[in-house]
Amino acid sequence: MKKQLFLYLFLLTALLLLFVFVNTKKEIKSYEDKITKLKTFKTEQDNKYQDTIANLRIEAMELGRFTLEEDAYAIEHLYKEGIDYKELIPHIEDQLISLNIEEGGNPLVPFAPMFGDKMMINSMKMLNHKWIIADFSDGKYWGQVLIACTYNEDKTISFNTKDSFLYPIDVIE
């Protein structure tokens, strides 16, 4: 009887081990499939992000095309004149903004204030070593002005308004 009991226990154990082995094999296969799917998804996402990054780099290059920081010829010209462009940009911006305190507004803006306040330059961008574009407003009316800058012998900078544009009020509202 003892032999039969051991035989039945042995067979039951063998069946149990066979069941666990088959079930574990299915679980491993399922996990491997999930890992493969995740790797494929990650690769697709990486490719998508790489395309997005490449497009953003191209867009950044396009946006930087008309800036002093990206204009090697302008930087070289300033270097030959002994001017550091990194110091020049804040210096010019300070000079343009400081003209806002003059009576009647900034003299580089060729429009009289229409809302009662002064026409003042709000921000500017150096396109190269000679040209600046700036936006101005009196609080209600907005526009842009193209300014030429000249470096004088005495290391001062002169500004000359070349063109300007005032947006119609219906565009702003």
C-alpha positions in Angstrom: 0.0 0.0 0.0 2.9 2.3 0.8 4.2 1.7 -2.7 0.9 2.7 -4.3 0.7 5.8 -2.2 4.2 6.8 -3.3 3.3 6.0 -6.9 0.2 8.2 -6.7 2.1 11.0 -5.0 4.9 10.7 -7.6 2.3 10.9 -10.5 0.5 13.8 -8.9 3.8 15.7 -8.4 4.8 15.0 -12.0 1.4 16.3 -13.3 1.7 19.3 -11.1 5.3 20.0 -12.3 4.2 19.6 -15.9 1.3 22.0 -15.4 3.6 24.6 -13.7 6.2 24.2 -16.5 3.6 24.7 -19.3 2.0 27.6 -17.5 5.3 29.3 -16.8 6.3 28.9 -20.5 3.1 30.7 -21.6 3.8 33.5 -19.0 7.4 33.9 -20.2 6.2 34.1 -23.9 3.5 36.7 -22.9 6.1 38.8 -21.1 8.5 38.6 -24.1 5.7 39.7 -26.4 5.0 42.7 -24.2 8.7 43.6 -24.1 8.9 43.4 -27.9 5.9 45.6 -28.2 7.3 48.2 -25.8 10.6 48.2 -27.6 8.9 48.7 -30.9 6.8 51.5 -29.5 9.8 53.1 -27.9 11.7 53.0 -31.2 8.7 54.5 -33.0 8.5 57.2 -30.4 12.2 57.9 -30.6 12.0 58.2 -34.4 9.0 60.6 -34.0 10.9 62.7 -31.4 14.0 62.7 -33.6 12.0 64.1 -36.5 10.5 66.7 -34.1 13.9 67.6 -32.8 15.3 67.9 -36.4 12.3 70.1 -37.4 12.8 72.3 -34.3 16.5 72.7 -35.1 15.7 73.8 -38.6 13.1 76.2 -37.3 15.5 77.6 -34.8 18.1 78.1 -37.6 15.5 79.9 -39.7 14.5 82.2 -36.7 18.1 82.9 -36.0 19.0 83.8 -39.6 18.4 87.6 -39.1 20.0 88.1 -35.8 23.4 89.7 -35.0 24.3 86.6 -32.9 24.1 84.4 -36.0 25.6 86.8 -38.6 29.3 85.9 -38.8 30.0 88.7 -41.3 28.5 91.3 -39.0 30.4 89.9 -36.0 33.6 90.0 -38.0 33.0 93.6 -39.0 32.4 94.6 -35.4 35.5 92.7 -34.3 37.6 94.6 -36.8 36.3 97.9 -35.4 37.2 96.7 -31.9 33.6 96.2 -30.8 32.3 93.2 -28.8 28.9 92.3 -30.1 27.9 90.7 -26.8 28.3 94.0 -25.0 26.9 96.0 -27.9 23.4 94.6 -27.9 22.5 95.5 -24.3 24.3 98.9 -24.7 22.2 99.7 -27.8 19.0 98.5 -26.1 19.7 100.7 -23.1 20.3 103.7 -25.4 17.0 103.1 -27.4 14.9 102.6 -24.2 16.5 105.6 -22.5 15.2 107.8 -25.4 11.7 107.0 -24.2 12.0 109.5 -21.4 12.3 112.5 -23.7 9.4 114.9 -24.0 6.8 113.6 -26.5 8.2 110.1 -26.5 11.0 108.4 -28.3 12.4 110.6 -31.2 13.1 107.5 -33.3 9.3 106.9 -33.5 7.9 109.1 -36.3 4.3 109.0 -35.0 2.8 111.4 -32.5 1.0 109.8 -29.6 -2.7 109.5 -30.2 -3.8 108.0 -26.9 -2.4 110.7 -24.7 0.8 108.9 -23.6 4.2 109.0 -25.2 5.1 106.7 -28.1 7.8 104.5 -26.6 10.0 101.7 -27.9 9.1 98.5 -26.0 11.6 96.0 -27.4 14.2 95.7 -30.2 16.1 93.1 -32.1 19.5 93.6 -33.8 19.3 92.2 -37.3 23.0 92.8 -38.0 25.6 95.4 -37.2 23.7 98.2 -39.0 20.0 97.4 -38.7 17.6 97.3 -35.7 13.9 96.5 -35.7 11.9 97.7 -32.8 8.3 97.7 -31.7 6.6 100.8 -30.1 3.3 101.8 -28.7 1.5 104.5 -26.8 -0.6 102.0 -24.9 -3.3 101.7 -27.6 -1.6 102.0 -30.9 1.3 99.7 -31.9 3.8 99.7 -34.6 7.3 98.8 -35.7 10.3 100.9 -36.8 13.4 100.0 -38.8 16.4 101.9 -37.4 19.9 102.2 -38.9 22.8 102.5 -36.5 26.1 104.1 -37.2 29.3 103.8 -35.1 31.0 107.1 -34.8 34.7 107.8 -34.4 34.2 108.8 -30.8 32.8 105.3 -30.0 29.2 106.7 -29.8 26.3 105.3 -31.8 23.9 107.3 -33.9 20.5 106.2 -34.8 18.4 107.0 -37.9 14.8 105.9 -38.5 14.6 104.4 -42.0 11.0 103.2 -42.1 8.1 102.6 -39.7 4.6 101.1 -39.7 1.6 101.8 -37.4 -1.0 99.1 -37.2 -4.6 100.2 -37.8 -6.6 100.1 -34.7 -9.1 97.5 -36.1 -6.1 95.0 -36.4 -5.2 95.4 -32.8 -8.6 95.1 -31.2 
